[in-house]
Amino acid sequence: MSILSHFTESYTKQLSLIKGSDLHENGKYTTDQLYQLIIDVLIYRAFAPPPFQYDTNDKVTVLVSDQENPVVLKDFSMNGIKKRMVSFEVLAEKLSFLHPLHSMFSYLVEADPTMNTPQRLKQLFDMINMTAQNIGFVVSD
């Protein structure tokens, strides 16, 4: 985890020193490649069903799964506003690699000088939505 933290700290320091126009080339933002990689890992690790592996040491092929179940969403209502939220018991469930990866994503967005317009933020949200739809997870408005 500390390697990820050090990488994030160094990368975001350098990123904040670069002019936004220098990060835009041939109609694309260079930071989008890193965003897409992080989004893919976050979405797939959190919402995709676990990959199955077959134990070849057994005479009968056994289905083995070593990953936690996908994230479950539940309905939540407060002050007449209905939303969906992740069903998570802080005291009972394991924490994972997703938290530092989420922090890294947040710090990058904060330090990225190209994230300075509503249109640019919408592009980032569209990347998240597209990845979620690719695994069959419906993102509602």
C-alpha positions as CSV (number, residue, x, y, z in Angstrom):
1,M,0.0,0.0,0.0
2,S,2.8,2.4,0.8
3,I,4.2,2.0,-2.8
4,L,0.8,3.2,-4.1
5,S,0.8,6.1,-1.7
6,H,4.3,7.2,-2.7
7,F,3.5,6.9,-6.4
8,T,0.3,9.0,-5.9
9,E,2.1,11.6,-3.9
10,S,5.0,12.0,-6.5
11,Y,2.7,11.8,-9.5
12,T,0.2,14.4,-8.2
13,K,3.0,16.8,-7.2
14,Q,4.3,16.7,-10.7
15,L,0.9,16.8,-12.3
16,S,0.0,20.0,-10.4
17,L,3.1,21.7,-11.9
18,I,2.1,21.0,-15.5
19,K,-0.2,23.4,-17.4
20,G,-3.4,21.9,-18.5
21,S,-2.8,22.7,-22.2
22,D,0.4,20.6,-22.0
23,L,-1.6,17.6,-21.1
24,H,-3.9,17.8,-24.2
25,E,-2.5,16.3,-27.4
26,N,-4.2,15.1,-30.6
27,G,-7.7,15.7,-29.1
28,K,-7.0,13.6,-26.0
29,Y,-5.9,14.2,-22.4
30,T,-2.8,12.2,-21.4
31,T,-4.2,11.7,-17.9
32,D,-7.2,9.8,-19.2
33,Q,-5.1,6.7,-19.7
34,L,-4.3,6.6,-16.0
35,Y,-7.9,7.4,-15.1
36,Q,-9.2,4.6,-17.3
37,L,-6.8,2.1,-15.7
38,I,-7.9,3.0,-12.2
39,I,-11.6,3.1,-13.1
40,D,-11.3,-0.4,-14.7
41,V,-9.7,-1.8,-11.6
42,L,-12.1,-0.1,-9.2
43,I,-15.2,-1.1,-11.1
44,Y,-14.2,-4.7,-11.9
45,R,-12.9,-5.4,-8.4
46,A,-16.0,-3.9,-6.7
47,F,-18.8,-4.9,-9.0
48,A,-17.9,-7.8,-11.3
49,P,-18.7,-11.3,-10.2
50,P,-15.6,-13.1,-8.9
51,P,-13.6,-15.0,-11.5
52,F,-13.7,-18.7,-11.1
53,Q,-10.7,-21.0,-11.1
54,Y,-10.7,-24.7,-11.5
55,D,-8.6,-26.9,-9.1
56,T,-6.8,-29.3,-11.4
57,N,-5.3,-31.2,-8.4
58,D,-8.6,-32.9,-7.7
59,K,-9.8,-35.8,-9.8
60,V,-13.2,-34.1,-10.1
61,T,-13.0,-30.5,-11.2
62,V,-14.0,-28.3,-8.3
63,L,-15.1,-24.7,-8.7
64,V,-13.0,-22.6,-6.5
65,S,-13.5,-18.9,-5.8
66,D,-11.1,-16.9,-3.7
67,Q,-12.6,-13.5,-4.1
68,E,-15.2,-11.8,-2.0
69,N,-18.8,-11.5,-3.4
70,P,-19.6,-8.4,-5.5
71,V,-20.7,-5.3,-3.9
72,V,-24.4,-5.3,-2.9
73,L,-26.5,-2.1,-3.1
74,K,-29.4,-1.3,-0.8
75,D,-32.1,1.4,-0.9
76,F,-31.6,4.3,1.5
77,S,-34.0,7.1,2.3
78,M,-33.3,10.3,4.3
79,N,-35.4,13.5,4.5
80,G,-37.6,12.2,1.7
81,I,-34.7,11.6,-0.7
82,K,-34.3,8.0,-1.9
83,K,-30.8,6.8,-2.9
84,R,-29.0,3.5,-3.3
85,M,-25.9,2.9,-1.2
86,V,-23.3,0.1,-0.7
87,S,-24.4,-2.4,1.9
88,F,-21.3,-2.6,4.1
89,E,-20.8,-3.4,7.8
90,V,-17.7,-1.5,8.9
91,L,-17.1,-3.6,12.0
92,A,-17.7,-6.9,10.3
93,E,-16.2,-6.8,6.8
94,K,-12.7,-6.7,5.4
95,L,-11.1,-3.5,4.0
96,S,-9.3,-3.9,0.8
97,F,-7.0,-2.5,-1.8
98,L,-9.9,-0.5,-3.2
99,H,-9.6,2.3,-0.5
100,P,-6.0,3.3,-1.4
101,L,-6.9,3.0,-5.1
102,H,-9.9,5.2,-4.6
103,S,-7.8,7.8,-2.7
104,M,-5.3,7.7,-5.6
105,F,-8.0,8.4,-8.0
106,S,-9.4,11.3,-5.9
107,Y,-5.9,12.9,-5.5
108,L,-5.3,12.7,-9.3
109,V,-8.6,14.3,-10.1
110,E,-7.8,17.1,-7.6
111,A,-4.3,17.7,-8.9
112,D,-5.2,17.4,-12.6
113,P,-5.2,20.9,-14.2
114,T,-7.3,19.7,-17.0
115,M,-10.2,19.0,-14.6
116,N,-11.3,22.6,-14.7
117,T,-14.6,22.6,-16.5
118,P,-17.9,20.8,-16.1
119,Q,-17.5,19.2,-19.5
120,R,-14.2,17.7,-18.5
121,L,-15.7,16.3,-15.3
122,K,-18.6,14.9,-17.4
123,Q,-16.0,13.1,-19.6
124,L,-14.6,11.5,-16.5
125,F,-18.1,10.4,-15.3
126,D,-18.8,9.0,-18.8
127,M,-15.6,6.9,-18.5
128,I,-16.9,5.5,-15.2
129,N,-20.3,4.9,-16.6
130,M,-19.0,3.2,-19.8
131,T,-16.8,0.8,-17.7
132,A,-19.7,-0.1,-15.4
133,Q,-22.0,-0.8,-18.3
134,N,-19.3,-3.0,-19.9
135,I,-19.7,-5.4,-17.0
136,G,-23.5,-5.1,-17.0
137,F,-23.8,-2.8,-14.0
138,V,-26.5,-0.2,-14.7
139,V,-25.8,3.3,-13.5
140,S,-29.0,5.2,-12.8
141,D,-29.3,9.0,-13.0
